């Protein structure tokens, strides 16, 4: 039993050591200190913002929406050119991590339609659907 606990602890630590470090500085999102995407200022009082590839082409548009069931907001994320929208409650840094982990934006700076589809399956539009059910 002790060996199993040690094995679980070591694998857990290894997973955290392999996690990507995302930071946003001067409207550039970096993953492991490598530029990944450009992000517009998505401050608390802005109604919308966007994510662009490193060349500056907007690929994702984000709207802040009010959650009528409880205080706070959620975000409607539009993947430009793919006719795909998801709703999230993540802020920008965790959302960039989600994009990176799911390989939504390729090294060429373009959206990967198949991975956007997978992201849609994972997150969908559950927030507004719940609103309409009430």
SULGI-V190756 format. One record per backbone hydrogen bond with DSSP energy under -0.5 kcal/mol. NH is the residue of the N-H (numbers start at 1). CO is the residue of the C=O. E is the energy in kcal/mol with one decimal. If there is no record, write none. Layout:
nh={NH	NH}
co={CO	CO}
e={E	E}
//
This chain:
nh={5	6	7	8	9	10	11	12	13	14	15	16	17	18	19	22	23	25	25	28	29	30	30	31	32	32	34	36	37	38	39	40	46	49	51	52	53	56	58	59	60	61	62	63	64	65	67	68	70	74	75	76	77	77	78	78	79	79	80	80	82	84	86	87	88	95	96	97	98	99	100	101	102	103	104	106	106	109	112	113	115	116	117	118	119	120	121	122	123	124	124	126	129	130	131	132	133	134}
co={1	2	3	4	5	6	7	8	9	10	11	12	13	14	16	20	30	23	28	25	37	23	28	34	21	30	31	29	29	52	27	50	43	62	60	38	57	53	56	51	51	78	49	76	47	74	72	66	67	65	88	63	75	86	61	76	77	84	59	78	79	79	77	124	75	91	92	93	94	95	96	97	98	100	99	104	110	106	104	111	112	112	113	114	115	116	117	118	119	119	120	123	125	126	127	128	129	130}
e={-2.2	-2.4	-2.5	-2.5	-2.4	-2.6	-2.3	-2.2	-2.3	-2.4	-2.1	-1.7	-1.9	-1.2	-0.7	-0.7	-2.1	-0.5	-2.4	-1.5	-3.2	-3.4	-0.6	-2.6	-3.2	-0.5	-1.4	-3.0	-1.3	-2.7	-2.4	-2.7	-1.4	-2.4	-2.8	-2.9	-2.2	-2.1	-0.5	-2.5	-2.1	-2.5	-3.2	-2.6	-3.1	-3.0	-2.1	-0.8	-0.8	-2.6	-3.2	-2.3	-0.6	-3.4	-3.4	-0.5	-0.5	-2.7	-1.5	-1.0	-1.9	-0.8	-2.2	-2.2	-2.4	-2.1	-2.8	-2.1	-2.2	-2.6	-2.5	-3.0	-1.8	-1.6	-2.5	-0.6	-2.7	-2.2	-3.2	-0.9	-0.5	-2.2	-2.1	-1.6	-2.2	-2.3	-1.9	-2.0	-2.8	-0.5	-1.4	-1.0	-1.5	-1.9	-1.6	-1.9	-1.2	-1.1}
//
